[in-house]
């Protein structure tokens, strides 16, 4: 199938998504408790990204499936999204792969709607499966038609599959959590930093892997920055996800809620101050700002998957660089400021594309942005922009010439599930 034919199918999918826009939003609200506004914004972002397959032609046109003609890639998706998932599916499809897709059980209605949009366009080239995650993974490992498996989810759930991956010889591409540092120096453009922090932190009520999680602000401006931040957080509207005015809605995962409750208890016990929010009602977590967090607190060591911001002052560039790097997750880092900020950003950045590593590599980040917003820096993700991380934020296991190896760093799913023609 030529690139133009496949591209035509992507344009047909864009049409179907546009026609079903309100249904997609409704299911995201109903299934996952995401707000109407966030879900609508996601649809618009996805349509923009899918159109970028036109720009991706030089990258993808002369690629063939990793396992040869007719081979399959199994794709297991997380719940934190409704329409962005289309970019992962189509990026694998565009290099000639057939795709087995498994949605999270939390998004069953979203999957059903997506399947109804795909069937008339892609036929059996993209199929959807409602089995459990373990069954889907293990079946994919055994299926001779499956050349690679792509998983979005928790590192704790995937680490145990290394032995099976070695045994089967399958390639496994994992995209996992982040506990991303957000660093503000005294000479930063405070309006730009604050705008990005509010937008990136509270989109989907904090349920994104790339949301700022560890917020470091240089001490001379820490109190002033925090006062402004807390004031803006106080004005966020908490409530019914169906109300277009709502900013913060219930968190979809009960496990995530339990972890955040434990993180806040731990922070209080270790001397941090909650200057805004802190209330949890069922799965509704009120937007929260934690002051004077220390690196030993659970909220700084574990992923915070909700609308809770752990903030901490720092003094020097060397200090914040070391603290940001000292973590098991290395997905994305954002740095705001002048010359010192530029040096820190350069020190935290990994390589431009994934590469072989002797083991899990800590202290680097797959994406590092300097004085830029998440919306701009993340444009084209999965299509033209390689994303992914270091440490336990993401990796590739593969067997090459009979030898098992690991790669880490930013990647394109399309490239990692295909070969040059």
Residue, then its C-alpha position, 0 to 999 in steps of 0.5 A: x500500500x503506497x504512502x498516499x493511500x495510507x495518508x488518504x485513510x488518515x485524512x478519512x480518520x480525521x473526518x470521522x473524528x471531526x464528525x464524532x467530536x461531541x461523542x468522543x467528548x461525551x465518552x471521555x467525560x462519562x468513562x474517565x471523568x475528564x472535563x468537557x474543555x480538556x477533552x475538546x482541546x485534546x480532539x483539536x490537538x489530535x486532528x492537528x497532529x494527524x495532519x502532520x503525517x503529510x510532513x512525516x512523508x520523508x521519515x516514513x515513506x520508505x519504511x516496511x514493517x519490522x516483521x515483514x509484510x502482513x506482520x502485526x504490532x500489539x499496542x496496549x494503551x493507558x486510560x489517560x486520554x481519549x483521542x490522543x490514542x489515535x496518534x499512537x495507533x496511526x504512527x504504527x500503521x503508517x509504516x505498513x504494520x497491522x495493529x492489535x489495539x488494547x484500550x484500558x478497561x476504564x475507557x471501554x466506551x471510548x474504545x467501542x466508539x474508536x473501533x466504529x470509526x476505524x472499521x470502515x476505514x482500516x478494515x482488519x488492518x487495525x483490530x481492537x481487543x477487550x481482553x485483560x492486559x496480562x492476557x493481551x501481553x502474553x498472547x502477543x509474546x506467543x503470536x508469531x505474526x506479532x513482531x513488536x509490542x508497544x505498551x503505555x503504562x506503569x513501569x512496575x507492571x512491565x518490568x517483570x516481562x523482561x524474561x518473557x521478552x528475552x525468551x520470545x525475542x520480541x521487541x518491546x517498546x515501553x512508554x511510562x511515567x514521569x515525575x518531571x522537574x519544573x525549574x524556575x530561576x530568579x531571572x526567568x520570565x515569571x509570566x511565561x513560567x506561571x502560564x506554562x505551569x498552570x496549563x501543563x500541571x492541571x490539564x486533565x486534572x494532573x493526569x498526564x505523564x508530562x505534567x510538572x511534578x517537582x517544582x523547583x523555584x530559586x529562593x529569592x523569588x520562591x515566596x512571591x512565585x508561590x503566592x501568585x501560584x496559590x492564588x491562581x490555583x485557588x481560582x480553579x473551578x472544581x466540580x462536574x466534568x460536564x460543566x464547561x466551566x470546570x477546570x478540575x474533575x475527579x481523578x479516574x484511578x482510585x489507586x492514584x487517589x490513594x497514593x496522593x492521599x499517602x503522599x500528602x500525609x507523608x508531606x505533612x509528617x515531614x514538615x511541608x506546608x499545604x498552602x492551598x487545597x489538600x482536600x479529597x472527597x472520593x475521587x475528587x482531589x482539590x487542586x493543591x499546592x505543597x510548600x517546602x517539599x523535600x526530596x525524601x518525601x513520597x510526593x517527590x519520589x513517586x509519580x503524582x498523578x493528579x492536581x497536586x503540586x509539590x514545590x521546593x526552593x533551591x539556591x544554586x544551579x548546581x544544587x537544582x541540577x543534582x536534585x532534578x537528576x536524582x530520580x528514577x524517572x527521566x521523561x521531561x524537564x522544563x527550565x526557565x531563566x537565563x545563563x544558569x538555566x541554559x547550563x542546567x537544561x544542557x546538563x539534563x538533556x539526553x541524546x536526540x534519539x534512543x540509543x543502546x545503553x548498558x542498563x537503566x540510565x538515570x539522571x537524563x531526560x528525553x525531552x528538555x525545554x528551555x523557556x518554552x511551553x509544553x504545548x509548543x514543545x510537544x507539538x508533533x509528538x508521535x508523528x514527527x517529534x520523538x518522545x520518551x525517556x530514561x530510567x524507568x520512564x521508558x525503554x526498548x528491549x530487543x534482540x539483535x543478531x541473537x543478542x538482547x539489548x536495551x535502548x533508552x531516550x526519545x523515539x518514534x513508534x513508527x521507526x521502532x516498529x519498522x525497517x528501511x525498505 
